[in-house]
């Protein structure tokens, strides 16, 4: 794959390559001007990104040292909730933040989703910048303007569509990312390669995530593919739904894990969701079982299998019925075909149960 070192997409998405610090320089110049005009800057991060990412950012972008305040949360999905957002709103109010202030999210998908939600709702929406620090956030969460928090143990139940002023992507942050988090982000890259088409997936499956040393081409593939779709359908009225591939089942796996306090990353859940969608796609005769097996084998070769019981099947069905993508009570999911990803496909409960039975059988096969 061709290497490009600094890419500026149509929207303000800047990818910082290891040969250039231009993206952060761009941010530094931008912030200097804003601060000179009296604009207040706020930075949200979690304990880990404060330790591993903030020192690098301050070196690359010294203007950030003049931020009005830094907000630090505990890490993890369990804190992507209203309580944390209320504490952010309280802190912003105490600092007299205005709609013209700038809110910077330095972190993974949790920080990017939650910080963007807090910013996009404060005083009807303040400006925000995403600096994703996980592979998942670089390739997916920080792009495309979806903000969210979890509610009542359900993923992303409350949220807005709001576009970031800028997104700064720098694979330098991946150096300190734990391996399971890197693999988690890889699931969204696999998804994006399947969405792009069989050729892209075949190119990707030549290697495992452990064999990839330069992530930039794959991040660029995912970002450009997502941007192309989001430009046409920001608010997910139609084609953006293709990006939900693996997510109907994935969110149900994730909610189950959250409820049971079992460790399961978002990407691991999506990977299991992709296995389920691939099975449904062959069941509905859209793809060959050879293609389904290629997807399934590639995923199970790299991701830990998440075990569920027969009783979990009904809990997951209940969760899936509550998914935002559904109309009335019927579960809607995405399916893979040779040419495109079908979305809004109504899946009868019997087929959900059958898919989960197939998935459970993989534990012993
Ligand atoms: P995360 O944000 O919880 O980060 C994973 C862990 O890595 C955390 O402990 C974090 O502190 C730590 N970390 C982050 N950067 C690090 C670094 N550079 N070095 C060391 N540690 C680091 O998880 P995630 O997988 O990035 O994001 C998952 C979230 O993204 C989910 O809530 C999901 O719903 C959301 N998401 C949103 C979208 C969207 O379009 N908005 C798309 C996909 C996923």
Boltz pocket constraint, residues with backbone or C-beta under 6 A from the ligand:
constraints:
  - pocket:
      binder: B
      contacts: [[A, 46], [A, 47], [A, 48], [A, 49], [A, 52], [A, 53], [A, 75], [A, 76], [A, 77], [A, 80], [A, 107], [A, 108], [A, 109], [A, 110], [A, 111], [A, 113], [A, 133], [A, 134], [A, 135], [A, 136], [A, 137], [A, 140], [A, 141], [A, 142], [A, 143], [A, 144], [A, 145], [A, 146], [A, 147], [A, 148], [A, 155], [A, 156], [A, 173], [A, 174], [A, 175], [A, 176], [A, 177], [A, 178], [A, 181], [A, 184], [A, 185], [A, 265], [A, 266], [A, 267]]
      max_distance: 6.0
